[in-house]
Amino acid sequence: MAEPVPPGHQPPGAAPRSAAPAGAAEAAQLEQLLRARGALRTGHFLLSSGLHSEHYVQCQAVLAQPPEAERLGAALAARFGGAAVDLVVAPALGGVIVGYEVARALGCPALFAERYQGQLMLRRGQQVPAGARVLVVEDVVTTGGSAREVVELVRGAGGVPVGVAALLDRTAPDLPPIFGELRFEALLRLQAPAWRPEDCPRCRRGEPLESPGSRRAGAESGGAGGR
């Protein structure tokens, strides 16, 4: 099923705008940290959703630092402190580190779903117990495709999704809730336009496309895509 495509809300070449309806201090700190680590890039990028964007976010530049990863995971976990979470499940690869840190802060196990033959699944002996209350954790949500896939995986295993958590939300502001009635929390909302390839202004200008960590480069092993 085709995923909703965020329409462009900024002119090409504009810097991404941030907004923080909740947790403004946390959002400002995260944006400052991303910029300090060089994690916010401008160019012509292929995202893991298949969309093109002029802005790419490489959260690994921040998550590679254990103290920073721990602090961000704790801040995100605090959003679900009263949700009685039994288990965290994150899509590989992008969600693995932040998922682990959120689980550590919540005091529960952390699992990851990896993409194998085009489908996200739990491997390596990982299982979701029937009735477990599960928080799905991502690093960046653009269209929500991977997170929704994990939500359905959890439901299929008999678990009960209680919400989706992400460091960054870069969904289009005029779309309906991408996870329906399921609670969605992010530390930072980054308004950065993305386009279908046929609508991409940089493609029309013939500019080369970068795939920094594209899912397609590691589809069999669960490689994470550009964000």
Phi, psi and omega per residue, in radians:
M1 nan 2.365 -3.097
A2 -1.160 2.449 3.127
E3 -1.522 2.633 3.077
P4 -1.105 2.476 -3.098
V5 -1.836 2.097 3.106
P6 -1.133 2.151 3.092
P7 -1.258 2.719 3.113
G8 -1.304 2.274 3.135
H9 -1.999 0.064 3.135
Q10 -2.344 2.656 3.080
P11 -1.186 2.618 3.115
P12 -0.949 2.389 3.128
G13 1.606 -0.169 3.141
A14 -1.274 2.588 3.099
A15 -1.239 2.580 3.121
P16 -1.135 2.431 3.099
R17 -1.678 2.542 3.092
S18 -1.946 2.660 3.081
A19 -2.546 2.567 -3.092
A20 -2.479 1.526 3.122
P21 -1.110 -0.445 3.103
A22 -2.418 2.569 3.116
G23 1.133 0.823 -3.057
A24 -1.027 -0.665 -3.129
A25 -1.143 -0.764 3.109
E26 -1.088 -0.728 -3.130
A27 -1.089 -0.790 -3.135
A28 -1.105 -0.708 3.131
Q29 -1.133 -0.719 -3.135
L30 -1.167 -0.764 3.126
E31 -1.080 -0.742 3.109
Q32 -1.070 -0.718 -3.135
L33 -1.147 -0.754 3.120
L34 -1.070 -0.732 3.135
R35 -1.194 -0.697 -3.128
A36 -1.123 -0.580 -3.129
R37 -1.534 0.011 -3.115
G38 1.227 0.480 -3.070
A39 -1.469 -0.261 3.112
L40 -1.766 1.944 -3.070
R41 -1.983 2.669 3.083
T42 -2.088 2.384 -3.126
G43 2.978 -2.379 -3.129
H44 -2.364 1.804 -2.921
F45 -2.149 2.546 2.970
L46 -1.640 2.108 3.122
L47 -1.537 2.854 -3.134
S48 -1.132 -0.362 3.097
S49 -1.289 -0.214 -3.046
G50 1.656 -0.160 3.106
L51 -1.397 2.830 3.044
H52 -1.866 2.589 3.129
S53 -2.600 2.720 3.039
E54 -1.522 -0.081 -3.091
H55 -2.256 2.296 -3.117
Y56 -2.193 2.369 -3.133
V57 -2.018 2.062 3.126
Q58 -1.864 1.554 -3.092
C59 -1.109 -0.393 -3.122
Q60 -1.059 -0.455 3.110
A61 -1.078 -0.473 3.090
V62 -1.648 -0.792 -3.063
L63 -1.179 -0.262 3.083
A64 -1.191 -0.289 3.116
Q65 -1.677 1.874 -3.052
P66 -0.920 -0.770 3.138
P67 -1.086 -0.654 -3.141
E68 -1.237 -0.716 3.110
A69 -1.081 -0.737 3.136
E70 -1.106 -0.756 -3.108
R71 -1.144 -0.753 3.137
L72 -1.174 -0.698 3.101
G73 -1.088 -0.700 3.128
A74 -1.164 -0.688 3.129
A75 -1.131 -0.702 3.131
L76 -1.235 -0.686 3.115
A77 -1.080 -0.599 -3.119
A78 -1.074 -0.456 3.112
R79 -1.151 -0.405 -3.102
F80 -2.071 0.441 -3.073
G81 -1.048 -0.492 -3.123
G82 -1.776 0.253 -3.028
A83 -1.626 0.000 3.131
A84 0.928 0.975 -3.111
V85 -1.357 2.261 3.103
D86 -1.640 -0.429 -2.943
L87 -2.788 2.502 3.010
V88 -1.931 2.362 3.032
V89 -2.229 2.255 -3.104
A90 -2.201 2.564 3.033
P91 -1.368 2.385 3.076
A92 -1.423 2.672 -0.059
L93 -1.639 -0.422 -2.967
G94 -1.013 -0.588 -3.059
G95 -1.563 -0.078 -2.976
V96 -1.110 -0.884 -3.067
I97 -1.191 -0.842 -3.121
V98 -1.150 -0.611 3.076
G99 -1.083 -0.738 3.115
Y100 -1.082 -0.764 -3.102
E101 -1.222 -0.619 3.069
V102 -1.125 -0.773 3.123
A103 -1.089 -0.698 3.122
R104 -1.076 -0.750 3.141
A105 -1.163 -0.574 -3.135
L106 -1.473 -0.230 -3.131
G107 1.284 0.664 -3.133
C108 -2.362 2.922 3.117
P109 -1.197 2.752 3.089
A110 -2.147 2.189 3.047
L111 -2.004 2.882 3.033
F112 -2.407 2.510 3.066
A113 -1.752 2.292 -3.135
E114 -2.030 2.632 -3.106
R115 -1.475 2.133 3.129
Y116 -2.336 2.146 -3.091
Q117 0.930 0.739 3.031
G118 1.457 0.029 -3.061
Q119 -2.269 2.395 3.057
L120 -1.328 2.307 -3.137
M121 -2.646 2.808 3.040
L122 -1.563 2.168 3.135
R123 -2.208 -2.979 3.066
R124 1.011 0.600 3.081
G125 1.376 0.099 -3.112
Q126 -1.353 2.431 -3.136
Q127 -2.501 2.567 3.017
V128 -1.735 2.010 3.127
P129 -1.098 2.501 3.094
A130 -1.015 2.302 3.125
G131 1.482 -0.090 -3.134
A132 -1.138 2.391 3.074
R133 -1.504 2.030 -2.926
V134 -2.037 2.305 3.004
L135 -1.781 2.182 3.093
V136 -1.594 2.247 -3.043
V137 -2.160 2.320 3.105
E138 -2.203 2.870 2.981
D139 -1.484 -0.885 -3.129
V140 -2.340 2.369 3.060
V141 -1.985 2.127 3.089
T142 -1.914 -1.065 3.033
T143 -1.876 -0.253 3.139
G144 1.456 0.149 -3.064
G145 -1.034 -0.863 -3.106
S146 -1.162 -0.737 -3.134
A147 -1.125 -0.716 3.105
R148 -1.108 -0.638 3.106
E149 -1.094 -0.709 3.111
V150 -1.195 -0.691 3.088
V151 -0.987 -0.798 -3.140
E152 -1.201 -0.587 3.071
L153 -1.088 -0.771 3.127
V154 -1.094 -0.795 3.136
R155 -1.099 -0.698 3.129
G156 -1.128 -0.466 3.128
A157 -1.513 -0.035 -3.135
G158 1.645 0.101 3.095
G159 -1.451 2.971 -3.113
V160 -2.105 1.783 3.099
P161 -1.116 2.314 3.127
V162 -1.897 -0.166 3.125
G163 2.891 3.040 3.067
V164 -2.181 2.312 -3.139
A165 -2.178 2.479 3.137
A166 -2.561 2.680 3.019
L167 -1.191 -0.828 -3.077
L168 -2.170 2.397 3.019
D169 -1.977 1.960 3.093
R170 -2.054 0.534 3.058
T171 -1.263 2.740 3.107
A172 -1.223 2.374 -3.045
P173 -1.188 -0.342 -3.089
D174 -1.680 0.136 3.063
L175 -1.472 2.653 3.006
P176 -1.158 2.877 -3.141
P177 -0.910 2.114 -3.007
I178 -1.278 -0.278 3.094
F179 -1.934 0.375 3.116
G180 1.103 -2.265 -3.124
E181 -1.480 -0.081 3.138
L182 -1.240 2.343 -3.102
R183 -1.127 2.381 3.128
F184 -2.273 2.190 3.127
E185 -2.250 2.440 3.060
A186 -2.438 2.606 3.128
L187 -1.286 -0.561 -3.078
L188 -2.473 2.314 3.018
R189 -1.766 2.126 -3.097
L190 -2.031 1.984 -3.119
Q191 -1.558 1.657 -3.133
A192 -2.250 2.058 -3.041
P193 -1.153 2.639 3.065
A194 -2.442 2.647 -3.045
W195 -2.341 2.723 2.873
R196 -1.097 2.633 -3.124
P197 -0.923 -0.675 -3.095
E198 -1.252 -0.265 3.132
D199 -1.844 0.026 -3.024
C200 -1.291 2.138 -3.136
P201 -1.152 -0.536 3.135
R202 -1.286 -0.575 3.041
C203 -1.101 -0.714 3.136
R204 -1.083 -0.515 3.114
R205 -1.509 -0.004 3.104
G206 1.323 0.384 -3.133
E207 -1.360 2.463 -3.121
P208 -1.124 2.587 -3.083
L209 -1.786 2.309 3.080
E210 -1.743 2.493 3.041
S211 -2.173 1.294 -3.073
P212 -1.331 1.609 -3.103
G213 1.494 0.512 -3.092
S214 -0.981 2.445 3.066
R215 -0.962 -0.632 -3.082
R216 -1.132 -0.418 3.136
A217 -1.321 -0.299 -3.108
G218 -2.450 0.671 -3.027
A219 -1.051 -0.651 -3.080
E220 -1.236 -0.557 -3.082
S221 -1.760 0.033 3.114
G222 1.566 0.513 -3.122
G223 -1.064 2.439 -3.128
A224 -1.471 2.677 -3.114
G225 -1.757 3.088 3.009
G226 -1.154 2.667 -2.996
R227 -2.092 nan nan
